[in-house]
Amino acid sequence: MVEERRAGAYARILTQLQPLIKEKSPGLVAGMATVCAVLHAKLRHHFWTGFYFVAGDDELHVGPYQGAVACQVLKGRGVCLASARSGAAVVVPDVEAFPGHIACDSRSRSEIVVPLIRDGRVVAVLDIDSDKPAQFDDDDIEPLGRIVALLEPLVGK
C-alpha cells in the first residue's frame, strides 16, 4: 500500500513539474530548484533533497537543495560520486553499510541518487536522503529518473 501511494505521488509530482520546467524554467538551476522544492514538500520521507554538479572525475559541487546545510564539495568517494561515475541510480538502504559514504548530516540513514545525463554525459545527480533506514528501493528509480529527465533540455541554459 505504501508503494502504491508513493507511485501515485510520483505521478502527480511529474504532472505538476512538467509545465513548471518546460514552460517556466529559464535555465537548469531554476529547474533544479523547482524539482527540489516540489519533491521535498510533497514526499515526507525526504530529509534532504538536492543536486550536485559534476566538477571533474573525482569531485561534485552542491547545487540547488532543500533541507539542512549541505556539504559544499564531495570529493573522492560517496554515494553521489558512485552514481556520477557509473551513470546509474544508486539506492542505499543503510548509509552506514555503504563503503566511503560521506555523512554531510549525521541524521541521514538511507539515500537514493539519480543521475542527470545529457548526450551520454552525467552533468549532475539528484541526491535524496531520509532520516529513516530503507526508505528507497528500486521502485523509486524509474519515477525519479523521469522527473530528473525533465531537466535534460535545460542543460547548457
N, C-alpha and C positions, 0 to 999 in steps of 0.2 A: 504494500500500500504506500509506503514512503517513496519507493522508486516511481510509482505511478504519479504521485503528487509532484515529485521533482521533475519528471518528464513533462508534465503539464506546465509547470512553472517555466521550464526552459523554453517551451514552445511559445508561451505568452511573452517572455522576455525577448525572444528573437523577433516576434511580430512587432513589439514595441520599438526595438532598436533599429529595425530595417529603415524606416523613414528618417529616423533621427540621424543615422550615419550617412545614408545615401543622399538625402536631400538637404541636410543642415550642417554637417560637419565640414568645416573649411580645410581641415587637414588631419594628419594622423594623430597628433597629440590630442586634439579636441575629440576625435572619435574614440581614442583610448580612454580619455577621461569620462566620456559618456558611458562607455561599456562598463567601466569600473563602478561608476555611481549606481547604475541600474542593477548590476549583479549584486553589489554589496547591499543595496537597500532591499532587494526582493528575495534574496536567499539567506535565510537566517543561520545556516551552518557556516557561513563565511565569517572568518575572524579578520582576515586581511585579504584584499583583492587589489591586484595591481600588475603593472607591466614592468619588465626590464628590457632595455635595448641592448642588442649585441654590440659590443665595443671591442671586437677582436676575437681571436681564437680562445682566449682564456679569461675574458672579462665581460661583465654585464653592468650597465648603469641603470639606476632606478628611473622609471618614467611615471606617468600618472598612476595614482593609487588611492585607495580608501582604507583607513584603519590607522593603527599605531605607526609611529615614525619607523621608516624602513631603513634597511642597510642601503647606503648610497651606492656602494660598489660591491659586486660579488666577483671574486677572483679565484680561479684555480680549482674550484670544487663546488659541490652543492647540487640540489635538485634542478634548479633553473639552468645551470650550465650543462647538466646532463641532457636536458631536453633540447637546449640550443645546439649542442654538439650532434645529437642523434637526429634531430628534426622530427622527433616523435613526442607524443604526450607521455608524461611520467606521472604515475599515481603512487603515492606513498602513504599507506595506511598508518604507519608509525614512523615519524621522522627520526626517532632515536635509533631505529634499526637501519637507517639509510647511511651507508659509509660516506663520510665527507659532508654530511648535512650542515648547513650554515644556519645557526639559530639567531635570526635577527630579533626575535621576541621569544622569550622562554615559555610563553603560554602556548605556542604552536605545537600541535600534536599530530596532525595529518595534513597532507598537501597534494595538490594537483597542479601540474604545469603543462600548458598547451602552447605550442609554437605558432607564431605568425610567420608564414612563409610567402615570399613573393619571388617569382621567377626562379624557384628552386633554392632560394637562399633564406635562411632564418634571419629575420630582421629584429624580432623581439619575442618575448614569451609572456603569456598571461600566467601569473602565479596566484594561486588561491590557497590560503591556509585556514585551518579550523583549529579551535582550541579543544576539540574532542577527537579521539582516535577514530580511524576508519570511517571518515565522513565522505570519502570519494572512492569511486570504483570505475570499472571500465564503462559503465553506463553513462558516466559524466563526460567521457571523452568526445563522443560524436556531437552532442548538442553544444558543448563549449567550443569545439572546433568550428561548427557552423557560425557561432557568434563571432569568434576571432576572425573568420574568413570575411566577414563584413568589412573589415579594415584593410584588406588587401589592396583595393583600388586607391586608398589614401596614402599608401607608401610612396614617399617622394614628394608629398604635398605638404 
